[in-house]
Amino acid sequence: MLRQTFHYLGIKNNPSMSEDALRRLQFNKLRRLVQHACETTEFYKGLYDECQVSPNAIESLDDLTRLPIIDKDIVNRAEQSIISD
Protein backbone atom coordinates (compact mmCIF):
# COMPACT_ATOMS: atom_id res chain seq x y z
CA MET A 1 0.00 0.00 0.00
CA LEU A 2 2.69 2.53 0.93
CA ARG A 3 4.65 1.60 -2.20
CA GLN A 4 1.60 2.51 -4.32
CA THR A 5 1.14 5.76 -2.41
CA PHE A 6 4.78 6.71 -2.90
CA HIS A 7 4.47 5.92 -6.61
CA TYR A 8 1.51 8.31 -6.88
CA LEU A 9 3.52 10.97 -5.07
CA GLY A 10 6.19 10.70 -7.76
CA ILE A 11 8.84 9.29 -5.45
CA LYS A 12 11.19 6.86 -7.13
CA ASN A 13 14.29 5.10 -5.94
CA ASN A 14 17.26 7.40 -6.31
CA PRO A 15 20.59 5.51 -6.49
CA SER A 16 22.50 8.51 -5.12
CA MET A 17 20.30 8.69 -2.01
CA SER A 18 20.78 6.44 0.99
CA GLU A 19 17.90 4.18 1.94
CA ASP A 20 17.42 6.10 5.18
CA ALA A 21 17.33 9.45 3.38
CA LEU A 22 14.86 8.07 0.84
CA ARG A 23 12.57 6.78 3.62
CA ARG A 24 12.67 10.18 5.35
CA LEU A 25 11.82 11.92 2.07
CA GLN A 26 8.97 9.51 1.41
CA PHE A 27 7.59 9.90 4.92
CA ASN A 28 7.79 13.70 4.83
CA LYS A 29 5.95 13.87 1.50
CA LEU A 30 3.28 11.51 2.77
CA ARG A 31 2.86 13.52 5.97
CA ARG A 32 2.46 16.73 3.93
CA LEU A 33 -0.16 15.01 1.78
CA VAL A 34 -2.16 13.99 4.86
CA GLN A 35 -1.85 17.51 6.29
CA HIS A 36 -2.97 19.05 2.98
CA ALA A 37 -6.02 16.76 2.83
CA CYS A 38 -7.03 17.80 6.33
CA GLU A 39 -6.56 21.51 5.66
CA THR A 40 -8.30 21.67 2.29
CA THR A 41 -11.22 19.24 2.43
CA GLU A 42 -14.28 19.15 4.64
CA PHE A 43 -14.28 15.35 4.40
CA TYR A 44 -10.81 14.70 5.84
CA LYS A 45 -11.09 17.48 8.42
CA GLY A 46 -14.30 15.95 9.73
CA LEU A 47 -12.98 12.40 9.53
CA TYR A 48 -9.80 13.18 11.46
CA ASP A 49 -11.71 15.24 14.04
CA GLU A 50 -14.23 12.42 14.51
CA CYS A 51 -11.42 9.89 15.03
CA GLN A 52 -9.47 12.32 17.22
CA VAL A 53 -6.44 12.09 14.96
CA SER A 54 -4.24 15.08 14.27
CA PRO A 55 -2.15 14.93 11.11
CA ASN A 56 0.39 17.10 12.96
CA ALA A 57 0.94 14.26 15.42
CA ILE A 58 2.19 11.86 12.75
CA GLU A 59 5.81 11.32 13.65
CA SER A 60 6.50 7.88 12.19
CA LEU A 61 5.08 5.34 9.79
CA ASP A 62 3.62 3.52 12.80
CA ASP A 63 1.42 6.57 13.45
CA LEU A 64 -0.21 6.13 10.04
CA THR A 65 -2.06 3.11 11.43
CA ARG A 66 -4.12 5.57 13.52
CA LEU A 67 -5.54 7.14 10.37
CA PRO A 68 -8.93 5.78 9.40
CA ILE A 69 -9.15 3.63 6.29
CA ILE A 70 -11.66 4.72 3.70
CA ASP A 71 -13.14 2.65 0.93
CA LYS A 72 -14.91 3.32 -2.35
CA ASP A 73 -18.35 3.50 -0.72
CA ILE A 74 -17.19 6.14 1.75
CA VAL A 75 -15.62 8.18 -1.05
CA ASN A 76 -18.80 7.96 -3.12
CA ARG A 77 -20.94 9.13 -0.19
CA ALA A 78 -18.57 12.04 0.50
CA GLU A 79 -19.36 13.59 -2.90
CA GLN A 80 -18.01 17.16 -3.12
CA SER A 81 -16.72 17.33 0.46
CA ILE A 82 -13.76 15.15 -0.48
CA ILE A 83 -12.55 17.52 -3.22
CA SER A 84 -9.72 19.81 -2.22
CA ASP A 85 -10.23 23.59 -2.30
C-alpha positions, 0 to 999 in steps of 0.5 A: 500500500505505501509503495503505491502511495509513494508511486503516486507521489512521484517518489522513485528510488534514487541511487544517489540517495541512501535508503534512510534518506529516501525513507525520510523523504517519502515519509515527509511527503506523505505527511504533507499530503495527509496535512494538505487533505485535512486543511483543504477538504471538509471530508478529511477534516471531519474524519480526522476530528471524529477519530481524534487524529491530528495529522500534525501528530504523525511522527513515524510510519507507525502513526499512520495506522491511527488514520482511518481507512476509507473505501470506495463507498465512503468516497462515493458518499462524501461527494463534493466534500472530499474535493480539495479547495 
